[in-house]
Each structure stands twice: as C-alpha cells, then as structure tokens.
C-alpha cells in the first residue's frame, strides 16, 4: 500500500497535502482499493463551508457508495472537475490526478493534528 510520508491522513481515509495557503484533499490508496472501481464522485460546490468530520460528498464504486469526510474545517476553493468525466482517476492516481478538492483551512494548524504516514499505516494494518 502506498502511503506518502509528506501527507497527513484522517481516520476516515482522506489525505491532505499543504499547498501554500490551501490544502488539497483526496482519498487514500487504501480507501480506493477497498472501494474497487470508482464510477462517480459527488463533490461540494466551490465556496461551500466544511466542518471537520462532516460529510462533503460521496464516492460511488461498482461495490458500494462511501461518504467523503472533511479532514479539517475550511472553505472549498476548487474541486477536481476532471473527476466528472474520469472518476477512475481516483483508482489510477489517488495522490495525484485523483485529488478531490482544495480548501482554505479555517485553522492551518489543524492539519498537523492529523495522522502522519506512520500512524496511518498502523491504523490500516490493525
């Protein structure tokens, strides 16, 4: 399983990458593997205010439908429009082209409170 060390992780299997004054969010390799072939991604509107732990969308696969949860409080500044036509990008490149959204965090320090790669690996192995 691929767990990049430079990212932070939620216990709900979202990853977070700090990108200047915003954070990019996606689902982990572990989560996309468990889901199977992704066929649809529901994303929030740009400008939506997200609360940490709240549902912000869902991923539909050939096996199931799973909610997506905000890893930190923030305002959505961009969504990955490429997922509308190619939701399989989540399977093919979960940490790259398969990102879901970018947000401006309400408190940038909240990112540091998320799991590091080692802690996330421990979570998924238990």
Secondary structure, 3 states (H helix, E strand, C coil): CCCCCCCEECCCCEEEEEECCEEEEEECHHHHHHHCCEEEEECCCCCCEECCCCEEEEEEECCCEEEEECCCCEEEEEECCHHHHCCCHHHHCCCCCCCCEEEEECCHHHHHHCECHHHHHHHHHC
